[in-house]
């Protein structure tokens, strides 16, 4: 049949932008479909606003948030400055199991969550790709670090990642721009902790904020404002708008549709190929369709699974590409909590200037050469940093009058914060399904999330708390607080899995090329493909897998395999 | 089927089998209008008009909130809370549930907690404040004063005078200096968003 496009990319976020860029640059005519509204790069109306220019001073209308943003308001990056970059929860409902606490943070707009992401970019290592094979949880990854290393190189060079080379096996170095600096307290803590535990390394966050301009792409270096989620007209952090969309557009082969939610993929059982997508206009509710030779699903991990489940047909009654029956299962999110907070005396005469848009990371140091975790076999890492408190400390202090005002004029004590990210073990019981008894405003069945952390994550949270406390105290800190209780599922905003990659078509959805075992011209290259979760941020790995899959798909098209 | 190739990244009019018109920026315009209306409400109208309008406070409550704002953050070499619209912010914020779960009546509570001779109000407020912040971890049932005080501080340090004259405000630092000498009397940066978040 005659196709309208060579490829359709569903979604315009971090991986959708990469798929569009790679496929158009390879010569394909591509349609990118985004469910949310259009946002032009630079059209960030509250980017430069001061708090006193907003009705609620940046804190937002809590009554309206309680009604319309009951989940999104729990995201630290959700403020009156950024509220337009998050979904309306009332208009975008989801279902949860009876015992499930899951905060699903979403950004339905051109660029998706690339506008609001945390920008932390970490390679995964063979401790991560080998984890399932090693301890038997989940199914083995069909790839290893060597398969992905050149694609990490390509992605890092293009998006711009600043970071320091450390030579750590568990957090491989990459193609870095110059690192941002540790502040005076972090630098001291690094030395003090390393002196006692050589394997525990504080290094500056590796972040997709430029420290050197990319003038050919119109991207300026980071201005150290740290207000990224408002949108950055300097183009200093990686987003679809600042980086991949201009590259794809430049080819002249990209068509973008916004305000169209894909409800299902069309499947031809005779050829065993998908033929295109069906979509609903979110404003008019009119239905439409488009056809292509191949489809890349990049709707975001859970939404890509939803599309596949909702594409069930007579030929594939369990959902598209689900002959294994595992579609929707083994979802993950890092168990995330504040493991330790300490006051750090001895730096009273020191301060900083500027707002660095990243903290520090302490990569995992457990369960590497030997399984030395207590009650768990995976990793945990820390992110955080040292900071001086500001005027908000006054909310916790007694005092009124001129003396109180004078006290709050200066900075407060130095504090060091360690937030843990605990690897989440893949479990069949953590899963997505469709609640066909309820539909959203577009007539689509609600996605239902069943999710709970298990004994492994809780054991690692306890060990993270203990090690955070001992490090902070050994480095001279006065320990104030730490928790072993994880935030609700979704808190880390690293929800992933549901269409896992694997060797065996009987136990996995995708092969090593992010290609459906069942359907040769269908690729899922967002977080849905993940077979394990590691304990560091996943977006860089999604991008590398997307670039790799696009290269493979183009080759298969040329070879006539697809 | 016809479609126009998008050369600038904008979703252009496309007619697939759908007949819908794309309306880029529609949400944004609505939002600006909503914001402008609220801004006028907060900044443009005098307190008495607000008291009789959509912001719910009696004239006595308005007077008390202004006085309390002045006592918490008085004018010194920079303006105080009473001169910078903080009372209006506190009433607006209470009306919209900021720092509170639903609209429990903090203003009526404050009137009752501070009832008595106006001349000794400062002493009663100081005692109320001390009692609300006992040593040790926060009380299981916190005093409503903690919320009111938090709103007064937010209102003041996010006002133009509080943020940029009492403290310093720099939207575009342009660089990061990891270690600078700190001198007595140096003013903190209200634009250090991490410090604001993690206090």
Interface residues (C-beta under 8 A of the other chain):
Chain A: X4 X34 X37 X38 X40 X41 X43 X45 X48 X50 X51 X52 X53 X54 X55 X56 X57 X58 X59 X61 X62 X63 X64 X66 X76 X84 X110 X180 X181 X182 X183 X184 X187 X223 X224 X225 X226 X227 X241 X245 X246 X249 X252 X253 X254 X255 X256 X257 X258 X259 X260 X279 X281 X283 X284 X286 X287 X288 X289 X290 X348 X349 X350 X351 X352 X353 X354 X355 X356 X385 X387 X388 X389 X390 X391 X392 X393 X394 X395 X396 X397 X398 X399 X400 X401 X402 X404 X405 X406 X408 X409 X410 X411 X415 X417
Chain B: X1 X3 X4 X5 X6 X7 X8 X9 X10 X11 X12 X14 X16 X17 X18 X19 X20 X21 X22 X23 X24 X25 X26 X27 X28 X31 X32 X35 X38 X39 X41 X42 X71 X72 X73 X74 X76 X80 X89 X92 X93 X95 X96 X97 X98 X125 X126 X129 X130 X132 X133 X138 X146 X149 X150 X153 X154 X155 X157 X158 X159 X160 X163 X164 X166 X167 X169 X171 X172 X173 X174 X175 X176 X177 X178 X179 X180 X181 X182 X184 X185 X186 X187 X188 X189 X190 X191 X192 X193 X194 X195 X196 X197 X198 X199
